[in-house]
Amino acid sequence: MNFLELQGLSKRFDDFTAVSECSLSIAKGEFVCLLGPSGCGKTTTLQMVAGFVPPSSGRILLDGRDITAVKPDKRGLGIVFQSYALFPHMTVADNVAFGLEMRGVAASERRRRVGETLELVHLEALTDRYPRELSGGQRQRVAMARALVIQPPVLLLDEPMGALDAKLREEMQIELRALQHRVGITTIMVTHDQAEAMTLADRVVLMNQGRIEQVGRPFDMYEQPNGRFSSTFLGKANVFTGQAQGGTVSVDGHRLPCADLAATGRVDYIVRPEKVEITREQALVRGRISARVFLGNHWLFQVDTPLGPMQITHANTGLPQAGESDEVGLIWSGEHARVVPIGAAA
């Protein structure tokens, strides 16, 4: 059952449209990531849900109730900002208790709920510390606790890990996903980080130029992108424009295999770098390695081919089988190629 619904949500600033006809249904307990490049409309969409920005058109329904015109403080949503927005003069406990105090919750009940929530985020030993005495990860967890303690129906996260270093961000992603599972709260998170969205989300909502490009589970989005933008924003992809007919796609005179026998006409032909193998024998296309980069758990090759530059990744199982300036053949299965009619995702 849909718990939160965005119905034709749009936001215009004078002659600029930040969000256009955004419609999305979110189930209770679902974790959804709004993903996209800067300026795609994801933050504006979150701000409309929060009530900070009024929509130009459309509706927001929460558990069947229209909250489009409801003031932010009356919506009861939990919000975590990228800056965390903690009060520097308050202790951890006082920061977390602030929302309860504003709602007139009795002191004894405040203490109980603050204690339970701090225990939930593993900060029960730091109740008397001030924000300046905490690490970045600890400050983030205080902000999470402050949002959760009011027991909101929906948790809104605006780039909550943007200020953390890469290693801590990975650790906090695991903690956040585990916390969301324990609490079971409906969550919407804004991020521009593809890996973060793929790690955390039940579903990814990919946005571009104010519109939703594609919605789906992370695995499905990665394996079945609906066009050039989706394939290149969610990970790496080799994309060529060609003509599909009879179970193959012709690109600059090369016949490339595809499993979609029904595809015809002008298409984008998409194959992920990890699906491509280097071969010394029969090849779909030949080229010369122009760059080879070691990335720890895998090698990244760039190969100049008649189709254009191609990227190939191979798992690191030892020394790679080819080096820079080597001429190589490339081969892949038609089952691993994605064929999308041009204009299908527009």
N, C-alpha and C positions, 0 to 999 in steps of 0.2 A: 504493500500500500504506500502511495506517495505521501510523504510527511511534509516536505517543503517543495513548493512549486513556483517557478518563475514562468510567467505567462506573457510572452511577447514584450519582454522588458527592453526599453530603449532609453538612452540618455543623450540629449543634444545640448551642446554649449554653443549658443548662437548658430553659426552655419557649420559647426563641426559636430559630427555624430561619433560619440565615444563608444556607444554600445547600440547595436541595431537588432531588434527583434530576437532577443535572447529568450529561448524557452527551454526549460530544464526541469525534470522531476527527480527528486532525491528521496530515497527511502529512509525510514527511521533507522538510525544506527549506522548509516553508510558514511564512508570517508571519500569525499570527492575533492579532486584537485583541479583548480582552474589554472591552466598552463598556457603560456604563450610569451612572445617577445614583449619588450617594453612598448607601451602605447597600444596594446591589443585590446584593452577594455576590461581585463580581468579584475584589476583593483577597483575600477568604477562599479563593476557588477557587485563585488563584495560590499562596497560602501552603500549601494542601494539596498542590499539585503539587511545591512546593519542599521539603515535609516539615516546615515550621515548625508547621503545625496538623494534628493527626491527624483524618481524616474520621470521622464518626459511622457512616457506612455507605458502601458502594461500593468500587470498586477503581481503581487507577492502573496502567496497563501502559505500559512503555517498551520499544519494540522487542520486544514479546512477553513481557517479564519483568515480573512483578508487583512493583512497588516501593512499594506502599501502606504497608508497615511498615518500610521501609528508612530509616535515619537520614539527615538532610539532608546531612551531610558524606560519606556513602557513595553518594549518588545521582549525584554528579559533574556537577551542573547549574550553569550560569553564571547569576549573579543580579546585576542592577543595581537599586539602590534609588533612590527619589526624592532622598534626601539624599546619595547617592553613597557615603557611609560610607568615605571615604578616610582613611588614617592621616596626621594632620597632621605627625608627626615624621619621616615617610619621604619620600624623593624620589619622583618619578614612576616611575622604573625600579624602585625598591624596592617601591612599592605594587603595581605590575603583577606583580612576581616573587613576591609573598607566597604566593599559592596554590600555585605550583610548589615553593617551599621547603617548605611544609607537606606536600607530597606526596613529598618526598625526591628531587626531580629534581636531578641533578648540576649544579654551578655553571656549567660550560661550556654545557650544554644550556639552562639557565635564561637565560643571557645571549643565546644565539641566538634563543630563542623570544620573549623580551622585546623584542629588537631588531626582529624580524619583525612582532610585533603592534603595536608603537608606530609602525612605518612604515605599517602597514595603516590606522591611525587618524590618520595625519599628525601625529604628535607626536614624531618621532625627534629633533628639535632641542631638546626640552624635558626630556630624561631626568633632568637633575640639579636641576630645579626642585622646589619644595615646593608642596603644594596651595594655600597662601595666596598664592602668586605666579602663580596661574593664573586665567583668566577662567572664568565659569560653563560655557561651552561646552567649554573645555579640560578642566575637571574631569570633565565628563560623559564625554568621550572617554577619559580615564584609567580611569574606572569601567568603561567598555565594554571597554577593553583588558585590564583585570584579569579580567573575566569570560570573555573570549575566549581568553586565553593558555593556559588549562587544557584547551582544545579540548573543550568540553562537548558532549554530544549535543543539549542543548536550552538555549536562552537565555531567561531569564525577566526581563522588564522591568516594574518597578512604578512607573508614572507617571514615567518617567525624565526627562521634559522639563518637569515641573511647576514647577521653580524658575527656569526661564529666561523672559526677557521675550519678547514676542510675535514680534518680528523674528528674534531668535536661535532661537526655537523652530522657526520655519518653515525656517530654514537647516539646523538640526540634523535636522529630519524628512527633508530631502532626503539629507543625509549618512548618516543611519541606514539609510534604504532602500537606498542604493547599497552601503553596507557589508554589509548582510544579503545582498544579491544576490551580492557578491563572495565572501563566506564560504560562503553556501549553508546556513546553520545554521537549524534549526527554532526558531522564535521565538514566544513568547507575550508580549504586552504588555497591561498594564492601563492604561486611560485613561478619563477622563470627557469628553474632548474629541472631539466628533463629527468635526470636520474632520481631526484628527490620525489617527483611526481610518480615515477614508475615504482619506487620503493614503497611509498606510503598509501597510494590510492586504491580503493576498490574500483573506482572509475576515474578516468582522466577526461577532462573537458578541454579540448585544445581550441584556443581562440586566436584569431588573426584579424586585424583591422576592424575590430568591433563586432565580429560575427563568430559564431561557433563553427569551426571547421569539421570537427569529428568528436564523437563521444564513444567511449568504450573502455573495457578492461585493459590494463596495461599490456598484457601479452597480445591481445587481439589488435590493439592499436599499433603495436610494433610489427607484428607479423602481417597485418592486413591494412596498411595505410590507404587512405582513400584518395591520395593524390601526391603531387610533388611536395607541397608544403608540409603535409603530415609526415611524409617519409624522411625528409631532411631535418625537420625540427626534432622529431623523436629518434635520436640516434643518427648514425651515418647511413647514407644510401647512395648507390650509383643509379642515376636516373637519366634515361635517354628517351628522346622522342622518336617514334617510329610509326610504321603502318602494320596493323595486325590483320592477319588473314590465314585461315587454315591451320591454326594451332602454332603459328610462329609469328614473330614480329621482325619486320625488316628495318634495320637501322643502318643507313649508309651502305647498303649492299650486303650487310651481314644478316643472316637468318638466325635469330635468337629464339630459343625454345620457351614455350609457356604452356601451362596446364589449362588455361582458359580457352577452350576450343571455340567458344562462342564469340570471343572478342573480334571485332572488326573495326576498320577505320583508324583514325589517328589516335594514338595512345601514348601515355607515359609508361615506359618499361622500367621497373624498379627491382633492383637486386641488392641485398644487404652485403657489406664487405665480408662478413664471416661466412657467407654462403659460397664464396668464390674460392676455387682451388687453383693453385699453381701446378701446371703440368708440363712435362717435356714432350708429350706425345700429342694425341689428338686434342685440338683446342677449338673453342668457339671464336676466339680472337687472340691475336698475339700482340705483345707490346714489350716495352723496355722499362725496367724499374728505374725511376728517377729519384726515389727517396725511400729509405728504410729507417724506421724509428722503433726503438725498444721502449715499451711502456710497462715493463714489469711482468704482468701475467700474459701479455700478448705482444706480437709484432705488428706494426702498421706499415704497409707498403703503399706507395703511390706508383701506378704503372701508366705510362703514356701509351695509348692505344689508338687505332683508327677511329674508335667511337668517341674518343676524348679521354681525359684522365680518369682512371679508376682507382678506388681505394679497396685494399684487401687487408683483412686482419686474420692472423693465425695465432692460435694458442701457443704459449711459450712452453715447448717440450724439450728445449735444448737449442742448439744453433739453428737458425732458419735455413731453409733449403735454397735460398737465392739471395744475392746481394745487389747493391746499387750498380746500375749500368748493365746488368744481366738481361738478356732477351728471354722472355718466358711466354708460355701459353697459358691461357686462362679458361677455366671450364666451370660450369655450374648446371644444376638440374632445373628444368622448366618448372618443377613443383615449388622451387624456391624463388621464382620470379613473380612479381605482382604486376598485373597489367591493368591500368586505369584509363578509361576513355578521357581524353582531354576535355576539361570543362565539367567533369562529373562531380567534383568536390566544390565547385563554385557556389 
